[in-house]
Amino acid sequence: QVQLVESGGGLVQAGGSLRLSCAASGRTFSRSAMGWFRQAPGKEREFVAAISWTGGRTYSAEVQGRFTISRDNARNTVYLQMNSLKPEDTAVYYCAADRLTTGWNYWGQGTQVTVSS
């Protein structure tokens, strides 16, 4: 059974940093893309960042230059380093793995990030 478990969320002041982790189990994702999404209250889930199995990275315009996605294939883990956090970054952050043409195959349960002003 595949599981994605996020950690590292919490409460931080504006301008601060957090590092999210997503540990995968049940299969290896070393040859799969992995990504991060977020959903703020009353809003739809939105793309944040993704990293291909070759290491190529893409970011949303909202986080470009502030967030960095990385992966450790030996640990089957993907990370999201979030710097210069803003109150509008407040959301539940979800990890995703194995990008298909129809969407992402696996999702984590989410971790809450709250940025106070």
Salt bridges, closest charged atoms under 4 A:
GLU46 OE2 - ARG38 NE 2.62
ASP72 OD2 - ARG75 NH1 2.94
ASP89 OD1 - ARG38 NH1 2.91
ASP89 OD2 - ARG66 NH1 2.74
ASP98 OD2 - ARG27 NH1 3.41
